[in-house]
Amino acid sequence: MAEDLVLLNALGVHLVLIQSTRHAIDSYIRDQGIANTYQGHRRITDEALLNRIIEMAGRNRLIFRGLYMRALHRNRGRSSLVSGNFVSAKPLGIHEGINHKLTGSVRRIDAEGIRQQLEVGSVVYLDHLAHSPAGELYNLASEEVAAETAVALQADKLILMGETPYCVDQQGGRVSELALALVGSIRSNQNDEMSRRLDATERAVRGGVERCHLLGTGLDGAILTELMTTEGTGTLIASEPAASIRQARVDDLPGLIHLLAPMEENGALVQRSRDKLEAEINHFYVIEQDGRILGSAALYPLDDKCAEFAALSADYATTEQNIGTKLLRYIEEKARSNSLQSLFVLTTQASDWFKERGFMMSSIEELPENRQALYNLQRNSLILKKEL
Ligand SMILES: CC(C)(COP(=O)(O)OP(=O)(O)OC[C@H]1O[C@@H](n2cnc3c(N)ncnc32)[C@H](O)[C@@H]1OP(=O)(O)O)[C@@H](O)C(=O)NCCC(=O)NCCS
């Protein structure tokens, strides 16, 4: 994991790491035969336990620092791993008559202080022990520190790692992605550890962090796999249903070229050079998820009554459903709002797909003359038309 974090940081990703010692504390308590210290989701921390937690947290911090140093050295990285008084605490206090003693809660996150460190390329490392302004040390829940820090920084993402690798549905299958509004529907299927992470996720997403990933610590490369592949390995909780459609921009060109290349190669789409794509970028729309382009389509007006629907594509690697249908609906709406009456499509391999979505076979003669002149006889595409 340290290697992956060094790599992400070298790519310019700002990282704030939050340590958790819960697992080690639970094992210690079990081994020592100490009575259950939990009250609901929160642990009651007395002075003796706090002293032990200080040792464990300090040890974990040093172990991680060593792993990070080694990863930096191997990858010729140069970033500093910075800790400090970025989190201040307050006592959790007495709840339902039970005094939580030295268990604390977040009072304030010094977002500005953290940002200054991130801007100079440092990685910030926070542990879950924090002082109150009066100098008293408290034991905080690491999930709470993570969620509050992510909200204070308005982070792009919060990644919560734990033993359980993902949320499960009623049949025990992995839930790969879920909108926040639907989290309630899977709550009862999760274990305590995942429920705690879901609480933090809800807090973060409601606080403006758009995406939270729940991942397992047991899988090598889990963070990179989750961030760099469409399927990932964990559960993504997003503020709204993931993919959104928008007009393409010049900075989408590399992603578009990557998407279209295999379809151009197998003849499903006509070849477009980078220059041509750039010149025509305003005709293109992309469906995007988490910064990745999952599909595209283009709308070329032919005359004042009709337009050509073209370059429809859905990433071969995505498991996201209905990319093509969503793009078609979106473009149909656009065409209608521009008072167009019909859409043409020229296709070599997807005529059935269009027929199933209301297109009828058409012919060259039905195309406006300006488009007839450009018809590529060699491609021999089928021509279909849909009245809007
Ligand atoms: C055509 C294409 C955009 C469909 O995208 P998609 O996101 O898979 O489409 P949807 O999810 O909305 O629809 C999926 C359904 O269409 C079917 N389908 C996918 N490609 C098809 C094709 N070429 N012909 C017929 N049906 C097809 C799928 O089997 C699936 O059917 P199912 O529900 O019975 O399982 C995609 O296959 C693609 O990128 N093709 C290559 C480019 C191309 O031919 N573009 C059209 C030229 S403009």
The ligand as an ORCA input file, in Angstrom:
! r2SCAN-3c Opt
* xyz 0 1
  C     -23.819      0.019    -30.008
  C     -23.279      0.368    -28.638
  C     -23.013      1.841    -28.542
  C     -24.286     -0.055    -27.572
  O     -23.848      0.430    -26.342
  P     -24.327     -0.239    -24.962
  O     -23.971      0.729    -23.876
  O     -23.819     -1.606    -24.864
  O     -25.895     -0.242    -25.158
  P     -27.023     -0.460    -24.094
  O     -26.453     -0.868    -22.774
  O     -27.871      0.736    -24.115
  O     -27.779     -1.692    -24.747
  C     -27.271     -2.974    -24.556
  C     -28.028     -3.964    -25.409
  O     -27.718     -3.748    -26.781
  C     -27.189     -4.942    -27.321
  N     -26.180     -4.578    -28.305
  C     -24.950     -4.039    -28.059
  N     -24.328     -3.832    -29.248
  C     -25.160     -4.243    -30.222
  C     -25.072     -4.307    -31.642
  N     -23.974     -3.914    -32.286
  N     -26.127     -4.780    -32.323
  C     -27.223     -5.205    -31.693
  N     -27.372     -5.178    -30.325
  C     -26.350     -4.717    -29.617
  C     -26.616     -5.677    -26.138
  O     -26.508     -7.040    -26.402
  C     -27.617     -5.371    -25.077
  O     -28.731     -6.200    -25.269
  P     -29.412     -7.001    -24.037
  O     -30.124     -5.982    -23.236
  O     -30.321     -7.899    -24.682
  O     -28.323     -7.650    -23.290
  C     -21.952     -0.364    -28.342
  O     -22.133     -1.743    -28.549
  C     -20.778      0.077    -29.171
  O     -19.987      0.895    -28.728
  N     -20.610     -0.477    -30.415
  C     -19.489     -0.112    -31.287
  C     -19.708      1.215    -31.998
  C     -20.911      1.227    -32.894
  O     -21.226      0.299    -33.618
  N     -21.624      2.382    -32.874
  C     -22.790      2.628    -33.686
  C     -22.417      3.388    -34.904
  S     -22.983      5.048    -34.811
*
